[in-house]
Amino acid sequence: MLNTFNNDKAHISVKWLIQLVTKRGLSVRRLLLVKHESTGASHYIAYICDCCMPSNLGIPCRHFFRAWIDVQNLPFHISLIRPRWYQDPGAAVESVPAVCRMRELVPQEFRLPTRTIRSAFASNPLDSTSHETTPPPQTQTVPARDVFHNVQAAIRPLIAGIQTREQVADLLDSLGKLQYVRHLSPTELC
């Protein structure tokens, strides 16, 4: 399912939001509440917004920019936008200064985290593996829509003759076994 972020009242809990931020090795200095007066929707921001648009799409949401306009010296750095949106994904964003609404921030006012965070973790907050790993390979991120359509095209021949619940169960069982075999080590396969 593709989230179009049309429902402005959808959000995660503040407790979960803070856990996501602290799992990334960051500390929460500010917890901002952004309220939309006409709809009554409210969102909390602590580096990332509880609407999860920054985590899912890799770009800051409208709630962040509303806070950025109103909160003096709230920093914005290009690293808040995921590298997949850059024309040059290998660009060194660390050298780009952070800005607030009215001015450029000096390095003492804003420092980037020194730890590298795996991009997979940024898109999968349930991942509990170690996040101090090497940077991801220099590959092109594939849009979710492309993944969906390619998988659909690959599965279509497998489901061509399926008409009963038993046939569906057999197919799912076969796919489950295939996935299990893929996760076995070479020594376990022998």
C-alpha positions as CSV (number, residue, x, y, z in Angstrom):
1,M,0.0,0.0,0.0
2,L,1.3,3.4,-0.9
3,N,0.8,6.2,1.7
4,T,0.0,9.5,0.0
5,F,0.0,11.4,3.3
6,N,-3.4,12.8,2.6
7,N,-4.7,12.0,6.1
8,D,-3.1,14.6,8.3
9,K,-4.4,13.0,11.4
10,A,-2.3,9.8,11.0
11,H,0.7,9.7,13.3
12,I,2.8,7.5,15.5
13,S,2.9,7.9,19.3
14,V,5.3,10.4,20.9
15,K,7.0,7.6,22.8
16,W,7.7,5.6,19.6
17,L,8.9,8.8,17.9
18,I,11.5,9.4,20.7
19,Q,12.6,5.8,20.6
20,L,13.2,6.1,16.8
21,V,15.3,9.2,17.4
22,T,17.3,7.8,20.2
23,K,17.9,4.5,18.3
24,R,19.7,6.6,15.7
25,G,22.2,7.8,18.3
26,L,20.6,11.3,18.6
27,S,19.3,13.0,21.6
28,V,16.1,15.0,21.7
29,R,16.8,18.6,22.5
30,R,13.5,20.0,21.3
31,L,10.1,18.4,21.0
32,L,7.9,20.6,18.9
33,L,4.1,20.5,18.6
34,V,2.6,21.7,15.3
35,K,-1.2,22.2,15.3
36,H,-3.4,22.8,12.2
37,E,-6.1,25.1,13.5
38,S,-8.8,24.3,11.0
39,T,-8.5,20.5,11.0
40,G,-7.4,20.1,14.6
41,A,-4.5,17.8,13.5
42,S,-1.4,18.0,15.6
43,H,2.1,16.5,15.1
44,Y,5.2,16.2,17.2
45,I,8.6,16.8,15.7
46,A,11.9,15.6,17.2
47,Y,14.4,15.5,14.2
48,I,11.7,13.5,12.5
49,C,8.0,14.1,12.5
50,D,5.4,11.7,13.9
51,C,3.7,11.7,10.5
52,C,6.6,9.5,9.3
53,M,6.9,11.3,5.9
54,P,10.6,12.0,6.4
55,S,11.3,8.4,7.3
56,N,9.2,6.9,4.5
57,L,9.8,9.4,1.6
58,G,13.2,10.8,2.7
59,I,12.1,14.4,2.6
60,P,11.0,16.8,5.3
61,C,7.3,17.2,5.7
62,R,5.1,20.3,5.8
63,H,5.0,20.1,9.6
64,F,8.8,20.5,9.8
65,F,8.7,23.5,7.5
66,R,5.9,25.1,9.5
67,A,8.1,24.7,12.6
68,W,11.1,25.9,10.7
69,I,9.3,29.2,9.8
70,D,8.1,29.8,13.4
71,V,11.0,28.6,15.6
72,Q,14.0,30.9,15.5
73,N,17.3,29.1,14.9
74,L,15.7,25.8,14.1
75,P,18.3,24.2,11.9
76,F,17.8,22.7,8.5
77,H,20.5,20.7,6.9
78,I,20.5,19.1,3.5
79,S,21.2,15.7,5.2
80,L,17.5,15.8,6.3
81,I,16.9,14.8,2.6
82,R,17.9,11.3,1.7
83,P,20.7,10.9,-0.8
84,R,18.4,9.2,-3.3
85,W,16.9,12.6,-4.0
86,Y,20.3,14.2,-4.9
87,Q,21.5,14.5,-8.4
88,D,24.8,13.3,-7.2
89,P,24.1,10.6,-4.5
90,G,27.8,10.5,-3.5
91,A,27.9,14.2,-2.7
92,A,29.6,15.2,0.5
93,V,26.8,16.9,2.3
94,E,28.9,17.3,5.5
95,S,30.6,20.3,3.9
96,V,27.2,22.1,3.3
97,P,26.4,24.5,6.1
98,A,23.2,24.2,8.0
99,V,20.7,27.1,7.9
100,C,17.9,28.6,9.9
101,R,15.2,30.7,8.4
102,M,17.2,33.9,8.6
103,R,20.9,33.0,8.4
104,E,23.5,30.3,7.9
105,L,24.5,28.6,11.1
106,V,28.1,28.4,12.2
107,P,29.6,24.9,12.8
108,Q,29.4,25.4,16.6
109,E,25.7,25.8,16.4
110,F,25.0,22.7,14.4
111,R,27.0,19.5,14.1
112,L,26.1,16.4,12.1
113,P,26.0,13.1,13.9
114,T,29.4,11.5,13.7
115,R,28.0,7.9,13.3
116,T,27.0,6.5,10.0
117,I,23.4,5.3,10.0
118,R,22.5,2.6,7.6
119,S,19.9,3.8,5.1
120,A,17.9,0.5,5.6
121,F,17.4,1.5,9.2
122,A,16.1,4.9,8.2
123,S,13.3,3.2,6.3
124,N,12.8,0.3,8.7
125,P,12.4,1.5,12.3
126,L,11.7,-2.1,13.5
127,D,15.2,-3.2,12.5
128,S,17.1,-3.9,15.8
129,T,20.4,-4.9,14.3
130,S,23.6,-2.8,14.9
131,H,23.5,0.5,13.1
132,E,27.2,1.2,13.2
133,T,28.0,-0.5,9.9
134,T,29.7,0.5,6.8
135,P,27.8,2.8,4.4
136,P,25.5,1.1,1.9
137,P,26.8,0.2,-1.5
138,Q,26.6,2.8,-4.2
139,T,23.5,1.5,-5.9
140,Q,20.5,3.2,-7.2
141,T,17.4,3.1,-4.9
142,V,14.5,1.5,-6.7
143,P,11.1,3.2,-6.3
144,A,8.5,1.1,-4.5
145,R,6.2,1.2,-7.5
146,D,8.9,-0.4,-9.7
147,V,9.5,-3.1,-7.1
148,F,5.7,-3.8,-6.9
149,H,5.2,-4.1,-10.6
150,N,8.3,-6.2,-11.2
151,V,7.3,-8.6,-8.4
152,Q,3.7,-8.7,-9.8
153,A,5.1,-9.6,-13.3
154,A,7.3,-12.4,-11.9
155,I,4.4,-13.9,-9.8
156,R,1.7,-13.7,-12.4
157,P,2.8,-17.0,-14.2
158,L,2.8,-18.7,-10.8
159,I,-0.9,-17.8,-10.1
160,A,-2.2,-18.4,-13.6
161,G,-4.1,-21.6,-12.8
162,I,-5.0,-21.1,-9.1
163,Q,-8.7,-21.3,-8.3
164,T,-9.1,-22.9,-4.9
165,R,-8.0,-22.2,-1.3
166,E,-5.9,-25.4,-1.3
167,Q,-4.0,-24.2,-4.4
168,V,-3.4,-20.8,-2.7
169,A,-2.2,-22.6,0.4
170,D,0.1,-24.8,-1.6
171,L,1.6,-21.8,-3.4
172,L,2.2,-19.9,-0.2
173,D,3.8,-23.0,1.4
174,S,6.1,-23.4,-1.6
175,L,7.1,-19.7,-1.4
176,G,7.7,-20.1,2.3
177,K,10.0,-23.0,1.7
178,L,11.8,-21.1,-1.0
179,Q,12.3,-18.2,1.4
180,Y,13.6,-20.6,4.1
181,V,16.1,-22.2,1.7
182,R,17.3,-18.7,0.6
183,H,18.2,-17.9,4.3
184,L,20.1,-21.2,4.9
185,S,23.9,-21.1,4.9
186,P,25.7,-23.3,2.4
187,T,26.7,-25.8,5.1
188,E,23.0,-26.1,6.1
189,L,22.0,-26.9,2.6
190,C,24.3,-30.0,2.3
